[in-house]
Amino acid sequence: MKADLHIHSNCSDGSDNALELPKILKDAGVDIFALTDHDTVEGCRQLENFEFIRGIELTSKCKDIKCHILGYGIDINNPELNALIEKGKKLRRQKLETRIKYLKEVHNFEFTPEELDWLYTRKSVVKTHLANVLVKRGLAEDNVSAMKKYLDSCKTGNTRFDGIEAINAIISAGGVPVWAHPLGGEGESHMSAEEFLPRLKIMIECGIQGLECYYSRYNTQETEFLLKCANENNLLISGGSDYHGTNKDIPAGMLNITADKLTIVERLQAVSAD
């Protein structure tokens, strides 16, 4: 059984409609998947008649550590989690307004009314959405270069969830909190062991229960290091591609990982059986 526990739909910053994902992933050889959109469960609601792992990826900050926390096996109707999601919508709107203002003042770029309407009606607006508009306008070849040239230098302040608050909301919803791409995510430099281990200690103190050891941007050495850290600290092992459709150059099913390598799958299956 092949598993991919890090998938995004267009309810956040993926390009695929949530209802298209089961077939896309099945065709790619993926048997078990988790939908983990950024700070929203709208895609999970759309897939309520499908068999999959209900998840979320919360944009957080644990003490001084900027991180993304995956929540697996969540009750998407949990009041505490949904209150956090509503709070996140306000934070993202604040960040969006800051970036729109920055593009106008620094780069003399203004969105059309139609583009603004599209941005404001997204369930979870992220930097990728603005970058895609810049690409369509011919200002960059792809969204990664668009973000680097026009958006990465924009200071938006702290619009992240408190990490402990995010972890507690996931646990309250019956889920398992896992540190996503812990050595560094898309476009970030990867941490050394010396940089990572003190951060891991803090994340464990904050309540993290697992590590995303298998990740599309990690090499074999990095994966083996994370597996060692997970085993030594009794943390669950997760893995996912971070598939975003055409918004990232990550093909569906590229990790080709069997579910037996991911201890979190066994945990989730046990909870489901109970």
N, C-alpha and C positions, 0 to 999 in steps of 0.2 A: 504494500500500500504506500503510494507516494504522497507526501504531505507538503503543503506550502502554507505557513501560518502568518504570512504578512502580505496582504493583498489590499489594494485600494480601488475604489470605484469613483465615478464622477460626482458622487456625493461629497467627496473631498477633492483631492487633486489628481485622481486617475482620469483616464479618458473614456473608459468603458462604463456603460450603464450597468448598474448592479445586476439586473436581470440577465445580462449577457454573460456574466462571469462564469456561472456553472458550466455552460457548454464550452467556453473558451478554455477553462482549466481542465475539463474532462478531455478535450481534444489534445491538450498538451500533456496528458498522462498523469494529471494530479487527481488523486482520489479523495483526499481530505484537505480542506482549505479553511482558513479563517479570514473573514472580512474585517479589516482593521482600519477603517477610515479615520482621518484626523478629527478628533473632538466632536464626532457625530455618530449616531447609530441609525441614521435615516436609511442607509443602504441595507442594514440588517433588517429593518422593518419591511423593505421591499422584497426581501428574500425569505419571508416568514414561512413559505410553503416548501422551502428547500432544506436539505440536510447539510449543515455546515456549522462551523464554530463561530458563535457570535462574539465579535471582538470590537476593540476600539484602540486608538493610539492617542494618548493624551500628551499634549505639549506642556512640559513641566520644568520645574527647577527645584531640585532637592538641595537645600542649603545653597551652596555656590555652584552646584553642578547643573548645567543645562542638559536636559535629557528628554527622551521620548519614552513613555511608559505604555506598554501594550497590556490590555486587559483581555483575558481569554475566558470564555464560558460565562459571560455576563448575562444577567437578567436586564434586557434593554428597557424594561419598564420600571426599574428600580428608582424610587423618588430621589435618593441622594445622588445617584449618578446623573440623573436628568437635570437636577438642580445645578450640578457642576457644568453640564453641557450648555445650559442656558447662560451661565456666567461666562463660559468660553465664547459664546456668540458675541457678547458685548466686548470682550477683549479683542476678538478678531476684527470686529467693526472698527474699534479704536486703531488697531494696527493698519487696517486698510486705508482709513482716512489719512493717517500719517504718511503712508507711502504715496498716495495720490497727490498729496500736497508737495511731497518731496520731488516727485517726478516733474511737477509743474514748475517749482521754484528753481530746481537745480538743473534739470535737463530740458526745460521749456516744452514739456510733453503734456498734452491734455487729452483725456479720454472723451470720446463722443458720447452723447446721451445714451445711445444704444449699448455701447461698451460698459458704461456705468450701470445701466439697468441689469446687464448680464452679471456683472460682478456682485451687485447688491442682492441678487436673488439666489446666489449660490448658498448651499447649506453650510459649507465650511470653506471660507476663502483663505487661500494661502498664496505665498509669493509666486508659485508656479502659474496661477491664473493671470496675474498681471504680466508675467513674463511671456505667456502665450499671446497676449494682445500685442506686446512689443514685437514679437516674431511675425505676427500677421501683418503688422505695419511695415515690415521689412527692415527693422532696426537691429535685428540680430539673426543669426543663422538658426539658433535653437534656444530653448528656454534656459539651459544652463548658462550659456554665454550672456543671455539677456539679464539674468539675475546678477551675474558677476559684474557686468558693466553698469547697469542702471539701478540695482536694488540693494546689493549687499552692503553698500556703505550707508544706507539709510538707518538711522538710529530710531528704533520704535519704543525704547524703554522696556520694562519688564511686563509683558502681557502673557506670561506663562502661568499655569496653575502651580500652586504650592505642591511640591512633590508628595509630601505626606498626605495632603488633602486628596490628591489624585489616587494614590495607592489605597487609601481608606475607602474611597468611593467605589473602586473596583472590587475590593473585598466585601463591602456592604452589598454589592450587586451579585455576590456569589462567585466572583471571578478570581482569576489568578494574575497578579501584577508581575510583568516581566520587563526587564530593561532592554529596550530596542537598540540594535546596532551599537552596543556599548563602547566599542573602540573608536567610534566616529561614524557618522552617517554620510549621506550623499554630499559630495563636494568638500568634506571635512578631512583634515589630516588625521591619520590614525594614531592613537596613543601608544606609547611604549608601555612595557610592563611597569616601569617605575612610575609613570604617570597614572596608569590605570588602577593599580592595587589600592592606593589610598582612597580613590573615588569609590571603588567597589565596597570598601568598608563602610563608607557613609551611606551608600545606597542600601546595604543590608540593614543598617541601623534605621533607615527610613521605612523598611518593611518590604523591600523587593524580594520576590520569591523565585525568580528565574532569570536566566540570561539568554539572549538571542545569539547562540554560539555559531549557528550556520547562517550566513548572510551573503548576498550576491556580490558584495564589494570586498569580501575578506578572502585572503589566500589561505592555503592549507595550514601554514604556521600559525596564523592568527586564530583560526578556528580551533586548532589543537590547544592553544594557550587558553582560550575561553572555556573549552571543555574541561581542562584541568582545574581552572578556577571554580567552575560550577560544581564539579565533583568534590573538591576540597572544602567547599562551603555549603554542601547539601542544598544546592540550588537546582531548580528544574531546568532542563535543557530545551530550548525552543529553536526554531529556524524558519526563515522565510526569505523570499526573493526581494520583497518590497516592490512588487509588480505594480506599475502605474499605467499600463497600456502604452500608448504612443508618447506619453509625457516623460518616459525614461527609456533608455536603451536596455531594458531588462526583459527578455522574452519570458512568457508564461512557462512555468515548469522548469526553468533553467537550473535550479539547484539539484533536482533529481534525487531528493532525500527520502529515504523510507521512514515511515512513521515510527518504527521501532527504535530509531536513533534519537527520537525526541521524547524525553521522559514526561514532558507536559501532556502529551497525547494520552498516555496511560492514566495520568492524574485526572484529566478531564473526563475520560471514559468512565473511571471509577465514580466520580461525582455524579455523572449522568445516570449511572446504574442505581445509585442510592435514591 
